[in-house]
């Protein structure tokens, strides 16, 4: 998967919960400035970790139920899923090196 995939309520189960690879889900919204700031880094990471990690984006305005299910109160929020379960998260805009460190830790766990 070369770019982050857009997920929604219809594709959540198959794309995130049932994924064989770990999944990084970027919870975002069109109006969110910090979300737009980290979007290029999230895109780069999807390319860099292709085959090791799937990267997905979920628009919280379009799917508020999923955001609420995982306690998303501020965005951007990035949640790492392994075997269908959330295992780690990053809240707020972080620089790419910080995101990479977190990804490496999740992949090694």
Secondary structure as UniProt FT lines:
FT   STRAND          5..6
FT   TURN            9..11
FT   HELIX           13..17
FT   STRAND          22..28
FT   TURN            30..31
FT   HELIX           33..48
FT   TURN            49..52
FT   STRAND          53..59
FT   TURN            60..62
FT   HELIX           64..69
FT   TURN            70..71
FT   STRAND          77..82
FT   TURN            83..84
FT   STRAND          85..91
FT   HELIX           96..108
//
